Amino acid sequence: MSRVLLIEDDQDVRLAIQLGLRHQGHDVVAVGTGEEGLEQLRPFQPDVVVLDLMLPGISGLDVCRRIRDRDMVPVIMVTARGDDIDVVVGLEAGADDYVVKPVRARVLDARIRAVLRRQSTSLPDGTRPRTETHGELVLDRAGLVVTHRGDAVALAPSELRLLLTLSASPGQVFSRQQLLEAVWEHSYHGDIRLVDACVKRLRNKLAEGRKPRYVQTVRGFGYRFGTS
């Protein structure tokens, strides 16, 4: 049973999602404001946060940023429109995935289980060494620890898996769709914003400049891990 913190201001929607997720086997704490949600993080210690973007008081975007400042718990955004610019902004704020209203409990349950699988399992690395050094970047694949210039880098689950996926095959170009399937387990089209937003966050955390050394763009194709 996973612990889900649901932050949704619409009482009817909140109750429907809460009941649906409980029926799917999750332990759910549901609150109506961002302030209440942030207060529940420490005592409830959720495995995943389901967060509505449109909230009274503290916005969903600000809640997501505050969560990311102190916790790496996966965040799934709930948005009113899948093509809204808020999706991109929310992903760049640190969300790991999103669902579009009206929310179906089975769909949300599948996303929750997928994000938890991504968090709890590392990528198969065969005979690769436990620790790899790429310039100033050190990857401990077994311990899932990343350090850059000697400092630990706090990465969200999707950011870590993206980095591990790319660095497992330095120089290989991955399309956005390939990365969706490897990192987010999405087999359908239309969510490449997940990849681009995650790349942007990862580059910021690795202090990549205008010419990224590690996560490089191959225009018209996708991304690769730099070999130099």
Residue frames as a rotation matrix with the C-alpha (Angstrom) as fourth column:
MET 1
0.579 0.816 0.000 0.00
0.816 -0.579 0.000 0.00
0.000 0.000 -1.000 0.00
SER 2
-0.510 -0.749 0.422 1.45
0.747 -0.629 -0.214 3.37
0.426 0.207 0.881 -1.03
ARG 3
-0.036 0.427 -0.904 0.81
0.750 -0.586 -0.307 6.62
-0.661 -0.689 -0.299 0.80
VAL 4
-0.350 0.033 0.936 -0.66
0.815 -0.481 0.322 9.31
0.461 0.876 0.142 -1.45
LEU 5
-0.450 0.212 -0.867 -0.99
0.463 -0.775 -0.430 12.96
-0.764 -0.595 0.251 -0.45
LEU 6
-0.190 0.508 0.840 -3.77
0.945 -0.138 0.297 14.52
0.267 0.850 -0.454 -2.56
ILE 7
-0.592 -0.012 -0.806 -3.93
0.338 -0.911 -0.234 18.32
-0.732 -0.411 0.544 -2.75
GLU 8
-0.692 0.500 0.520 -7.12
0.560 -0.082 0.824 19.38
0.455 0.862 -0.223 -4.54
ASP 9
-0.966 0.256 -0.011 -9.35
-0.197 -0.768 -0.610 22.36
-0.165 -0.587 0.792 -3.68
ASP 10
-0.279 0.916 -0.289 -12.57
-0.790 -0.048 0.611 21.14
0.545 0.399 0.737 -5.36
GLN 11
-0.349 0.129 0.928 -14.32
-0.822 0.434 -0.369 19.11
-0.450 -0.892 -0.046 -2.67
ASP 12
0.709 0.691 0.142 -16.27
-0.520 0.648 -0.557 16.87
-0.477 0.321 0.818 -5.07
VAL 13
0.611 -0.569 -0.551 -13.21
-0.450 0.324 -0.832 16.13
0.652 0.756 -0.058 -7.19
ARG 14
-0.365 -0.794 0.487 -11.09
-0.854 0.078 -0.514 15.58
0.370 -0.603 -0.707 -4.09
LEU 15
-0.011 0.454 0.891 -13.56
-0.750 0.586 -0.308 13.09
-0.662 -0.671 0.334 -2.64
ALA 16
0.898 0.387 -0.208 -13.93
-0.418 0.604 -0.679 11.22
-0.137 0.697 0.704 -5.95
ILE 17
0.275 -0.881 -0.385 -10.17
-0.526 0.197 -0.827 10.87
0.804 0.430 -0.409 -6.42
GLN 18
-0.418 -0.437 0.797 -9.66
-0.907 0.150 -0.393 9.91
0.052 -0.887 -0.459 -2.79
LEU 19
0.340 0.641 0.688 -12.30
-0.624 0.701 -0.345 7.17
-0.703 -0.312 0.639 -2.92
GLY 20
0.900 0.000 -0.436 -11.03
-0.388 0.456 -0.801 5.94
0.199 0.890 0.410 -6.29
LEU 21
-0.018 -0.993 -0.118 -7.43
-0.648 0.102 -0.754 5.67
0.761 0.063 -0.646 -5.11
ARG 22
-0.336 -0.039 0.941 -8.44
-0.878 0.374 -0.298 3.97
-0.340 -0.927 -0.160 -1.89
HIS 23
0.729 0.650 0.213 -10.39
-0.491 0.714 -0.499 1.47
-0.477 0.259 0.840 -3.97
GLN 24
0.702 -0.552 -0.449 -7.15
-0.316 0.323 -0.892 0.84
0.638 0.769 0.052 -5.91
GLY 25
0.649 -0.376 -0.661 -5.38
0.643 0.735 0.213 0.06
0.406 -0.564 0.720 -2.63
HIS 26
-0.342 -0.804 0.486 -3.68
0.377 -0.591 -0.713 3.34
0.861 -0.060 0.505 -1.73
ASP 27
0.032 0.243 -0.969 -3.60
0.971 -0.238 -0.028 5.05
-0.237 -0.940 -0.244 1.66
VAL 28
-0.224 -0.016 0.975 -4.78
0.651 -0.746 0.137 8.59
0.725 0.665 0.178 0.88
VAL 29
-0.208 0.189 -0.960 -4.68
0.734 -0.619 -0.281 11.83
-0.647 -0.762 -0.010 2.86
ALA 30
-0.142 0.273 0.951 -6.64
0.876 -0.413 0.249 14.54
0.461 0.869 -0.181 1.02
VAL 31
-0.257 0.014 -0.966 -6.45
0.629 -0.757 -0.178 18.27
-0.734 -0.654 0.186 1.71
GLY 32
0.565 0.702 0.434 -7.88
0.794 -0.318 -0.519 21.34
-0.227 0.637 -0.736 0.02
THR 33
0.964 -0.255 -0.072 -5.06
-0.264 -0.947 -0.183 23.89
-0.021 0.196 -0.980 0.09
GLY 34
0.419 -0.893 -0.166 -1.36
0.045 0.203 -0.978 24.08
0.907 0.402 0.125 -0.61
GLU 35
-0.131 -0.440 0.889 -0.68
-0.846 -0.418 -0.332 25.21
0.517 -0.795 -0.317 2.94
GLU 36
0.567 0.418 0.710 -2.36
-0.744 0.629 0.225 22.09
-0.353 -0.655 0.668 4.33
GLY 37
0.946 -0.217 -0.239 -0.49
0.022 0.782 -0.623 19.93
0.322 0.584 0.745 1.88
LEU 38
0.076 -0.979 0.190 2.90
-0.266 -0.204 -0.942 21.29
0.961 0.021 -0.276 2.90
GLU 39
-0.035 -0.024 0.999 2.00
-0.992 -0.117 -0.038 20.78
0.117 -0.993 -0.020 6.56
GLN 40
0.810 0.462 0.361 1.22
-0.505 0.862 0.031 17.11
-0.297 -0.207 0.932 5.87
LEU 41
0.518 -0.640 -0.568 4.55
-0.495 0.317 -0.809 16.30
0.698 0.700 -0.153 4.20
ARG 42
-0.493 -0.823 0.281 6.48
-0.700 0.184 -0.690 15.57
0.517 -0.537 -0.667 7.37
PRO 43
-0.319 0.354 0.879 3.86
-0.782 0.426 -0.455 13.77
-0.536 -0.832 0.141 9.52
PHE 44
0.708 0.695 0.125 2.34
-0.486 0.607 -0.629 11.71
-0.513 0.384 0.768 6.66
GLN 45
-0.349 -0.936 0.042 5.57
-0.509 0.227 0.830 11.09
-0.787 0.269 -0.556 4.69
PRO 46
0.688 0.725 -0.030 3.80
-0.398 0.343 -0.851 10.31
-0.607 0.597 0.524 1.41
ASP 47
-0.076 -0.644 0.761 5.26
0.516 0.627 0.583 8.09
-0.853 0.437 0.285 -1.27
VAL 48
-0.660 -0.051 0.749 3.80
0.717 -0.338 0.609 10.37
0.222 0.940 0.259 -3.94
VAL 49
-0.503 0.500 -0.705 2.01
0.141 -0.757 -0.638 13.72
-0.853 -0.420 0.310 -4.07
VAL 50
-0.310 0.515 0.799 -0.93
0.939 0.035 0.342 14.31
0.148 0.856 -0.495 -6.42
LEU 51
-0.500 -0.114 -0.859 -1.13
0.468 -0.870 -0.157 18.08
-0.729 -0.480 0.488 -6.82
ASP 52
0.486 0.707 0.513 -3.75
0.864 -0.299 -0.406 20.26
-0.133 0.641 -0.756 -8.52
LEU 53
-0.510 -0.734 0.449 -2.21
0.802 -0.594 -0.059 23.29
0.311 0.330 0.891 -10.23
MET 54
-0.317 0.488 0.813 -5.13
-0.079 -0.868 0.490 25.61
0.945 0.091 0.314 -9.54
LEU 55
-0.131 0.194 -0.972 -5.26
0.923 0.382 -0.048 26.13
0.362 -0.904 -0.229 -5.79
PRO 56
0.796 0.375 0.475 -6.42
0.158 -0.886 0.435 28.99
0.585 -0.272 -0.765 -3.56
GLY 57
0.841 -0.541 0.019 -3.71
-0.204 -0.283 0.937 30.76
-0.501 -0.792 -0.348 -1.57
ILE 58
-0.236 -0.971 -0.018 -0.38
-0.522 0.111 0.846 29.17
-0.820 0.210 -0.533 -2.45
SER 59
0.423 0.394 -0.816 -0.55
-0.906 0.162 -0.391 28.08
-0.022 0.904 0.426 -6.08
GLY 60
0.957 -0.032 0.290 0.15
0.028 0.999 0.021 24.53
-0.290 -0.012 0.957 -7.15
LEU 61
0.608 -0.781 0.146 3.33
0.203 -0.026 -0.979 25.70
0.768 0.624 0.143 -8.87
ASP 62
0.065 -0.578 0.814 4.64
-0.770 -0.547 -0.327 27.27
0.634 -0.605 -0.481 -5.68
VAL 63
0.671 0.214 0.710 3.69
-0.654 0.624 0.429 24.17
-0.351 -0.752 0.558 -3.71
CYS 64
0.941 -0.337 0.028 5.65
0.300 0.792 -0.532 22.04
0.157 0.509 0.846 -6.18
ARG 65
0.278 -0.882 0.381 8.69
-0.123 -0.426 -0.896 24.30
0.953 0.202 -0.227 -5.89
ARG 66
0.163 -0.184 0.969 8.56
-0.958 -0.263 0.111 24.22
0.235 -0.947 -0.219 -2.08
ILE 67
0.913 0.157 0.378 8.27
-0.251 0.945 0.212 20.44
-0.323 -0.288 0.901 -2.09
ARG 68
0.760 -0.649 0.038 11.30
0.392 0.411 -0.823 20.20
0.519 0.641 0.566 -4.36
ASP 69
0.255 -0.676 0.691 13.27
-0.567 -0.684 -0.460 22.51
0.783 -0.274 -0.558 -2.06
ARG 70
-0.168 -0.298 0.940 13.04
-0.984 0.113 -0.140 20.02
-0.064 -0.948 -0.313 0.78
ASP 71
0.040 0.278 0.960 11.89
-0.300 0.920 -0.254 16.64
-0.953 -0.278 0.120 -0.52
MET 72
-0.769 -0.352 -0.534 12.41
-0.613 0.169 0.772 14.37
-0.181 0.921 -0.345 -3.53
VAL 73
-0.365 0.730 0.577 9.00
0.186 0.665 -0.723 12.72
-0.912 -0.157 -0.379 -3.23
PRO 74
-0.832 0.080 0.550 7.49
0.554 0.055 0.831 12.19
0.036 0.995 -0.090 -6.71
VAL 75
-0.451 0.691 -0.565 4.90
-0.142 -0.681 -0.719 14.80
-0.881 -0.244 0.405 -7.71
ILE 76
-0.636 0.381 0.671 2.11
0.772 0.325 0.547 14.18
-0.010 0.866 -0.501 -10.21
MET 77
-0.884 0.315 -0.347 0.35
-0.268 -0.947 -0.178 17.34
-0.384 -0.064 0.921 -11.35
VAL 78
-0.206 0.885 0.418 -3.36
0.874 0.358 -0.329 17.52
-0.441 0.297 -0.847 -12.12
THR 79
-0.898 -0.156 -0.411 -4.14
-0.033 -0.908 0.417 20.04
-0.438 0.389 0.811 -14.85
ALA 80
0.060 0.988 -0.139 -7.35
-0.152 -0.129 -0.980 21.28
-0.987 0.080 0.142 -16.43
ARG 81
0.913 0.202 -0.354 -5.94
-0.353 -0.043 -0.935 21.28
-0.204 0.978 0.032 -19.96
GLY 82
0.591 -0.701 0.399 -3.23
0.559 0.713 0.424 19.09
-0.582 -0.028 0.813 -21.42
ASP 83
0.202 -0.528 0.825 -2.08
0.901 -0.229 -0.368 21.71
0.384 0.817 0.430 -23.93
ASP 84
0.974 0.198 0.108 -1.84
0.135 -0.896 0.423 24.57
0.180 -0.398 -0.900 -21.43
ILE 85
0.221 -0.933 0.283 1.47
-0.221 -0.331 -0.918 26.36
0.950 0.141 -0.279 -20.96
ASP 86
0.401 -0.015 0.916 1.01
-0.911 -0.115 0.397 25.63
0.099 -0.993 -0.060 -17.24
VAL 87
0.997 -0.072 0.030 1.95
0.070 0.996 0.062 22.01
-0.035 -0.059 0.998 -17.99
VAL 88
0.389 -0.910 0.143 5.40
0.439 0.046 -0.897 23.05
0.810 0.412 0.418 -19.14
VAL 89
0.005 -0.356 0.935 5.83
-0.608 -0.743 -0.280 25.49
0.794 -0.567 -0.220 -16.26
GLY 90
0.714 0.351 0.606 4.73
-0.700 0.396 0.595 22.83
-0.032 -0.848 0.529 -13.79
LEU 91
0.892 -0.438 -0.111 7.13
0.401 0.881 -0.252 20.27
0.208 0.180 0.961 -15.16
GLU 92
0.086 -0.897 0.433 9.96
0.221 -0.407 -0.886 22.78
0.971 0.172 0.164 -15.01
ALA 93
0.257 0.079 0.963 8.98
-0.813 -0.522 0.259 23.49
0.523 -0.849 -0.070 -11.39
GLY 94
-0.629 -0.661 0.409 9.81
-0.777 0.533 -0.334 19.88
0.003 -0.528 -0.849 -10.57
ALA 95
0.381 0.822 0.424 6.77
-0.747 0.544 -0.383 17.72
-0.545 -0.171 0.821 -11.26
ASP 96
-0.604 -0.639 0.475 7.53
-0.316 0.740 0.594 14.18
-0.732 0.209 -0.649 -12.42
ASP 97
-0.824 0.431 0.367 4.38
0.556 0.494 0.668 13.60
0.107 0.755 -0.647 -14.44
TYR 98
-0.756 0.637 -0.150 0.90
-0.539 -0.736 -0.409 14.99
-0.370 -0.229 0.900 -15.05
VAL 99
-0.628 0.689 0.362 -2.68
0.761 0.640 0.103 13.91
-0.161 0.341 -0.926 -15.67
VAL 100
-0.913 0.348 0.213 -5.48
-0.203 -0.840 0.503 15.92
0.354 0.417 0.837 -17.25
LYS 101
-0.607 0.783 0.137 -8.92
-0.137 0.066 -0.988 16.47
-0.783 -0.618 0.067 -15.74
PRO 102
0.588 0.530 0.611 -11.36
-0.791 0.217 0.572 14.81
0.170 -0.820 0.547 -15.56
VAL 103
-0.475 -0.871 0.127 -9.17
-0.867 0.439 -0.234 12.34
0.148 -0.222 -0.964 -13.66
ARG 104
0.603 0.584 -0.544 -9.94
-0.474 0.810 0.344 8.65
0.642 0.050 0.765 -13.87
ALA 105
0.629 -0.322 0.707 -8.85
-0.693 0.180 0.699 6.70
-0.352 -0.929 -0.110 -10.83
ARG 106
0.795 -0.328 0.510 -7.45
0.387 0.922 -0.010 3.81
-0.467 0.206 0.860 -12.90
VAL 107
0.644 -0.573 0.506 -5.34
0.375 -0.341 -0.862 6.16
0.667 0.745 -0.005 -15.01
LEU 108
0.473 -0.448 0.759 -4.03
-0.718 -0.695 0.038 7.99
0.510 -0.563 -0.651 -11.96
ASP 109
0.769 -0.167 0.617 -3.37
-0.355 0.691 0.630 4.68
-0.531 -0.704 0.472 -10.22
ALA 110
0.780 -0.493 0.385 -1.30
0.625 0.600 -0.500 3.53
0.016 0.630 0.776 -13.20
ARG 111
0.475 -0.618 0.626 0.72
-0.035 -0.724 -0.688 6.76
0.879 0.305 -0.366 -13.16
ILE 112
0.592 -0.224 0.774 1.31
-0.804 -0.238 0.545 6.48
0.062 -0.945 -0.321 -9.42
ARG 113
0.814 -0.263 0.518 2.50
0.059 0.924 0.377 2.88
-0.578 -0.276 0.768 -9.68
ALA 114
0.701 -0.573 0.425 4.75
0.584 0.118 -0.803 3.77
0.410 0.811 0.417 -12.60
VAL 115
0.440 -0.553 0.708 6.40
-0.412 -0.824 -0.388 6.70
0.798 -0.121 -0.590 -10.83
LEU 116
0.631 -0.196 0.751 6.94
-0.719 0.215 0.661 4.55
-0.291 -0.957 -0.005 -7.73
ARG 117
0.845 -0.376 0.380 8.53
0.453 0.881 -0.136 1.79
-0.284 0.287 0.915 -9.82
ARG 118
0.561 -0.654 0.507 10.85
0.296 -0.414 -0.861 4.35
0.773 0.633 -0.039 -11.36
GLN 119
0.483 -0.350 0.802 11.79
-0.739 -0.654 0.160 5.62
0.469 -0.670 -0.575 -7.92
SER 120
0.632 -0.120 0.766 12.47
-0.610 0.533 0.587 2.24
-0.478 -0.838 0.263 -6.35
THR 121
0.668 -0.391 0.633 14.39
0.520 0.854 -0.020 0.51
-0.533 0.343 0.774 -9.14
SER 122
0.028 -0.741 -0.671 17.64
-0.463 -0.604 0.648 1.40
-0.886 0.293 -0.360 -10.79
LEU 123
0.652 0.160 -0.741 18.50
-0.758 0.157 -0.633 0.68
0.015 0.975 0.224 -14.39
PRO 124
0.852 -0.401 0.335 20.20
0.336 0.912 0.237 -2.64
-0.401 -0.089 0.912 -15.20
ASP 125
0.664 -0.662 -0.347 23.87
-0.726 -0.682 -0.087 -1.93
-0.179 0.310 -0.934 -15.69
GLY 126
0.863 -0.296 -0.411 25.31
0.002 0.814 -0.582 -5.37
0.506 0.501 0.702 -16.35
THR 127
0.392 -0.818 -0.421 29.02
0.909 0.414 0.042 -5.40
0.140 -0.399 0.906 -15.71
ARG 128
0.322 -0.264 0.909 29.33
0.114 -0.942 -0.314 -1.63
0.940 0.205 -0.273 -15.47
PRO 129
-0.674 -0.630 -0.385 31.37
0.474 0.031 -0.880 -0.46
0.567 -0.776 0.278 -12.45
ARG 130
0.058 0.702 -0.710 29.52
0.996 -0.091 -0.008 0.68
-0.071 -0.707 -0.704 -9.37
THR 131
0.443 0.023 -0.896 31.01
0.259 -0.960 0.104 4.17
-0.858 -0.278 -0.431 -9.63
GLU 132
0.241 -0.319 0.917 31.67
0.963 -0.037 -0.266 6.07
0.119 0.947 0.298 -12.84
THR 133
0.003 -0.318 -0.948 33.58
0.380 -0.877 0.295 9.32
-0.925 -0.361 0.118 -13.21
HIS 134
0.263 0.116 0.958 32.81
0.948 -0.215 -0.235 11.68
0.179 0.970 -0.167 -16.06
GLY 135
-0.187 -0.408 0.894 34.96
0.209 -0.905 -0.370 14.74
0.960 0.118 0.255 -15.54
GLU 136
-0.836 -0.091 0.541 33.55
-0.436 -0.488 -0.756 16.50
0.333 -0.868 0.368 -12.49
LEU 137
0.195 0.974 0.119 30.48
-0.948 0.156 0.276 14.26
0.251 -0.166 0.954 -12.44
VAL 138
-0.895 -0.445 0.007 30.51
-0.422 0.844 -0.331 11.03
0.141 -0.300 -0.944 -10.40
LEU 139
0.146 0.970 -0.193 27.69
-0.856 0.222 0.468 8.49
0.497 0.097 0.862 -10.69
ASP 140
-0.853 -0.242 0.463 27.21
-0.461 0.766 -0.449 5.76
-0.246 -0.596 -0.764 -8.10
ARG 141
-0.432 0.716 -0.548 24.78
-0.592 0.233 0.772 3.49
0.680 0.658 0.323 -9.94
ALA 142
-0.433 0.251 -0.866 24.34
0.510 0.860 -0.006 0.98
0.743 -0.444 -0.500 -7.14
GLY 143
-0.612 0.136 -0.779 23.81
0.734 -0.269 -0.624 3.60
-0.294 -0.953 0.065 -4.46
LEU 144
0.236 0.707 0.667 21.92
0.893 -0.429 0.139 5.97
0.384 0.562 -0.732 -6.81
VAL 145
0.497 -0.197 -0.845 24.10
0.471 -0.757 0.454 8.87
-0.729 -0.623 -0.283 -5.68
VAL 146
0.471 -0.322 0.821 25.26
0.755 -0.335 -0.564 11.69
0.456 0.886 0.085 -7.95
THR 147
0.393 -0.401 -0.827 27.99
0.507 -0.656 0.559 14.17
-0.767 -0.639 -0.054 -7.08
HIS 148
0.619 -0.200 0.760 29.20
0.647 -0.418 -0.637 17.12
0.445 0.886 -0.129 -9.11
ARG 149
0.064 -0.726 0.685 32.41
-0.162 -0.684 -0.711 18.94
0.985 -0.065 -0.162 -8.24
GLY 150
-0.820 -0.489 -0.298 32.44
0.118 0.365 -0.923 17.03
0.560 -0.792 -0.241 -4.97
ASP 151
-0.722 0.630 0.287 28.93
-0.618 -0.399 -0.677 18.07
-0.312 -0.666 0.677 -3.91
ALA 152
-0.694 0.571 0.439 25.94
0.531 0.817 -0.224 15.73
-0.487 0.077 -0.870 -3.77
VAL 153
-0.870 0.466 -0.161 23.25
-0.448 -0.613 0.650 16.57
0.205 0.638 0.743 -6.33
ALA 154
-0.568 0.753 0.331 19.67
-0.017 0.391 -0.920 16.10
-0.823 -0.528 -0.210 -5.16
LEU 155
-0.878 0.234 -0.417 17.76
-0.440 -0.054 0.896 14.72
0.187 0.971 0.151 -8.13
ALA 156
0.062 0.962 0.265 14.08
-0.874 0.180 -0.451 13.90
-0.481 -0.204 0.853 -8.43
PRO 157
0.073 -0.032 0.997 13.35
0.033 0.999 0.030 10.30
-0.997 0.031 0.074 -9.53
SER 158
0.870 0.298 0.393 12.72
0.380 0.104 -0.919 11.23
-0.315 0.949 -0.023 -13.16
GLU 159
0.735 -0.661 -0.148 15.88
-0.672 -0.686 -0.278 13.37
0.083 0.304 -0.949 -13.29
LEU 160
-0.039 -0.771 0.636 18.00
-0.707 0.471 0.528 10.55
-0.706 -0.429 -0.563 -11.87
ARG 161
0.256 0.185 0.949 16.63
0.339 0.902 -0.267 7.96
-0.905 0.390 0.168 -14.26
LEU 162
0.997 0.071 -0.013 17.11
0.018 -0.417 -0.909 10.31
-0.070 0.906 -0.417 -17.20
LEU 163
0.401 -0.916 -0.009 20.75
-0.912 -0.400 0.084 10.83
-0.081 -0.025 -0.996 -16.25
LEU 164
-0.151 -0.443 0.884 21.33
-0.406 0.843 0.353 7.11
-0.901 -0.305 -0.307 -15.71
THR 165
0.647 0.465 0.604 19.67
0.348 0.525 -0.777 6.26
-0.678 0.713 0.178 -19.01
LEU 166
0.947 -0.290 -0.136 21.75
-0.283 -0.558 -0.780 8.71
0.150 0.778 -0.610 -21.03
SER 167
0.230 -0.945 0.231 25.04
-0.968 -0.196 0.158 8.00
-0.104 -0.260 -0.960 -19.26
ALA 168
0.367 -0.064 0.928 24.65
-0.173 0.976 0.135 4.23
-0.914 -0.210 0.347 -19.67
SER 169
0.356 -0.230 0.906 25.43
0.878 0.413 -0.241 4.72
-0.319 0.881 0.349 -23.38
PRO 170
0.088 -0.376 -0.922 27.70
0.087 -0.919 0.383 7.77
-0.992 -0.114 -0.048 -23.77
GLY 171
-0.788 -0.437 -0.434 27.51
-0.309 -0.330 0.892 9.29
-0.533 0.837 0.125 -27.22
GLN 172
-0.726 0.590 0.352 24.35
0.687 0.603 0.407 7.42
0.028 0.537 -0.843 -28.20
VAL 173
-0.865 0.490 0.111 21.51
-0.464 -0.863 0.199 9.65
0.194 0.120 0.974 -29.36
PHE 174
-0.699 0.714 -0.046 18.14
0.642 0.597 -0.481 8.96
-0.316 -0.366 -0.875 -27.76
SER 175
-0.540 0.631 0.557 14.93
0.188 -0.555 0.811 10.29
0.820 0.542 0.181 -29.27
ARG 176
-0.625 0.396 0.673 12.42
-0.758 -0.516 -0.399 11.90
0.189 -0.759 0.623 -26.95
GLN 177
0.473 0.844 -0.252 10.06
-0.758 0.535 0.373 8.97
0.450 0.015 0.893 -27.48
GLN 178
0.125 -0.513 -0.849 12.79
0.210 0.850 -0.482 6.50
0.970 -0.118 0.215 -26.50
LEU 179
-0.860 -0.473 0.190 13.42
-0.042 -0.307 -0.951 8.48
0.508 -0.826 0.244 -23.32
LEU 180
-0.145 0.894 0.424 9.69
-0.948 -0.248 0.198 8.61
0.282 -0.373 0.884 -22.54
GLU 181
0.640 0.427 -0.639 9.54
-0.342 0.903 0.260 4.83
0.688 0.052 0.724 -22.71
ALA 182
-0.095 -0.785 -0.612 12.76
0.408 0.530 -0.743 4.30
0.908 -0.320 0.270 -20.74
VAL 183
-0.915 -0.371 0.159 12.27
0.059 -0.514 -0.856 6.93
0.400 -0.774 0.492 -18.04
TRP 184
-0.601 0.754 0.265 8.51
-0.777 -0.475 -0.413 7.48
-0.186 -0.454 0.871 -17.77
GLU 185
-0.806 0.257 0.534 7.29
0.244 0.965 -0.097 4.16
-0.540 0.053 -0.840 -19.19
HIS 186
0.147 0.852 -0.503 5.01
-0.378 -0.422 -0.824 6.04
-0.914 0.311 0.260 -21.59
SER 187
-0.555 -0.314 0.770 4.39
0.485 0.630 0.606 4.17
-0.676 0.710 -0.197 -24.82
TYR 188
0.449 0.746 0.491 2.17
0.871 -0.243 -0.426 6.81
-0.199 0.619 -0.759 -26.41
HIS 189
-0.445 -0.615 0.651 2.99
0.783 -0.620 -0.051 10.05
0.435 0.487 0.758 -28.19
GLY 190
0.346 0.640 0.685 2.36
0.370 -0.765 0.527 13.63
0.862 0.071 -0.502 -27.13
ASP 191
0.972 0.043 -0.232 4.31
0.236 -0.248 0.940 13.97
-0.017 -0.968 -0.251 -23.89
ILE 192
0.238 -0.956 0.174 7.73
0.769 0.076 -0.635 15.06
0.594 0.285 0.753 -25.12
ARG 193
0.381 -0.054 0.923 7.36
-0.349 -0.933 0.089 18.09
0.856 -0.356 -0.374 -22.85
LEU 194
0.995 -0.048 0.087 8.14
-0.058 0.430 0.901 15.72
-0.081 -0.901 0.425 -19.98
VAL 195
0.470 -0.870 0.147 11.55
0.883 0.462 -0.085 15.04
0.006 0.170 0.985 -21.49
ASP 196
0.040 -0.475 0.879 12.42
0.476 -0.764 -0.435 18.63
0.878 0.436 0.196 -22.37
ALA 197
0.638 0.252 0.728 11.38
-0.439 -0.657 0.612 19.96
0.633 -0.710 -0.309 -18.96
CYS 198
0.951 -0.308 0.005 13.33
0.192 0.605 0.773 17.24
-0.241 -0.734 0.634 -17.16
VAL 199
0.253 -0.890 0.379 16.42
0.905 0.080 -0.417 17.95
0.341 0.448 0.826 -19.26
LYS 200
0.210 -0.123 0.970 16.18
0.007 -0.992 -0.127 21.63
0.978 0.034 -0.207 -18.36
ARG 201
0.876 0.156 0.457 15.95
-0.441 -0.128 0.889 20.86
0.197 -0.979 -0.043 -14.62
LEU 202
0.792 -0.609 0.027 18.80
0.567 0.752 0.336 18.36
-0.225 -0.251 0.942 -14.81
ARG 203
0.144 -0.757 0.637 21.06
0.712 -0.367 -0.598 20.80
0.687 0.540 0.486 -16.62
ASN 204
0.458 0.072 0.886 20.34
-0.367 -0.892 0.263 23.48
0.810 -0.445 -0.382 -14.02
LYS 205
0.956 -0.046 0.289 21.28
-0.258 0.330 0.908 21.11
-0.138 -0.943 0.304 -11.19
LEU 206
0.526 -0.813 0.251 24.49
0.807 0.570 0.156 20.11
-0.270 0.120 0.955 -12.97
ALA 207
0.366 -0.335 -0.868 25.31
-0.006 -0.934 0.358 23.78
-0.931 -0.126 -0.344 -13.60
GLU 208
-0.073 -0.319 0.945 25.49
0.923 0.336 0.184 23.20
-0.377 0.886 0.270 -17.34
GLY 209
-0.484 -0.178 -0.857 26.31
0.004 -0.980 0.201 26.33
-0.875 0.094 0.475 -19.30
ARG 210
0.240 0.581 -0.778 25.26
-0.759 -0.388 -0.523 27.44
-0.606 0.716 0.348 -22.77
LYS 211
0.073 -0.272 -0.960 27.19
-0.774 0.591 -0.226 24.50
0.629 0.759 -0.168 -24.21
PRO 212
0.692 0.291 0.660 26.20
-0.696 0.510 0.505 21.53
-0.190 -0.810 0.556 -22.03
ARG 213
-0.386 -0.909 -0.156 28.94
-0.919 0.394 -0.027 19.02
0.086 0.133 -0.987 -21.39
TYR 214
-0.834 0.044 0.550 26.85
-0.209 0.898 -0.387 16.14
-0.511 -0.438 -0.740 -20.08
VAL 215
-0.044 0.900 0.435 23.28
0.592 0.374 -0.714 16.36
-0.805 0.226 -0.549 -21.38
GLN 216
-0.787 -0.412 -0.459 23.68
-0.124 -0.622 0.773 17.46
-0.604 0.665 0.439 -24.97
THR 217
0.364 0.924 -0.119 21.02
-0.213 -0.042 -0.976 18.30
-0.907 0.381 0.181 -27.55
VAL 218
-0.801 -0.438 0.408 21.24
0.306 0.287 0.908 16.76
-0.515 0.852 -0.096 -31.00
ARG 219
-0.424 0.683 -0.595 18.96
-0.592 -0.706 -0.389 19.02
-0.686 0.188 0.703 -33.00
GLY 220
-0.056 0.550 -0.833 16.24
-0.968 0.173 0.179 17.23
0.243 0.817 0.523 -34.87
PHE 221
-0.224 -0.111 -0.968 16.93
-0.150 0.986 -0.078 13.93
0.963 0.128 -0.237 -33.08
GLY 222
0.769 0.508 -0.388 17.00
0.277 0.282 0.919 14.15
0.576 -0.814 0.076 -29.28
TYR 223
0.670 -0.508 0.541 19.64
-0.739 -0.521 0.426 14.00
0.065 -0.686 -0.725 -26.53
ARG 224
0.548 -0.571 -0.611 22.89
0.292 0.815 -0.500 12.26
0.784 0.095 0.613 -25.72
PHE 225
0.900 -0.380 -0.215 25.40
0.164 -0.163 0.973 12.04
-0.405 -0.910 -0.084 -22.89
GLY 226
0.751 -0.631 -0.196 28.61
-0.601 -0.528 -0.600 13.82
0.275 0.569 -0.775 -23.80
THR 227
0.840 -0.495 -0.223 31.76
0.508 0.861 0.000 11.77
0.192 -0.113 0.975 -24.05
SER 228
-0.244 -0.958 0.149 34.15
0.806 -0.286 -0.518 14.67
0.539 -0.006 0.842 -23.50
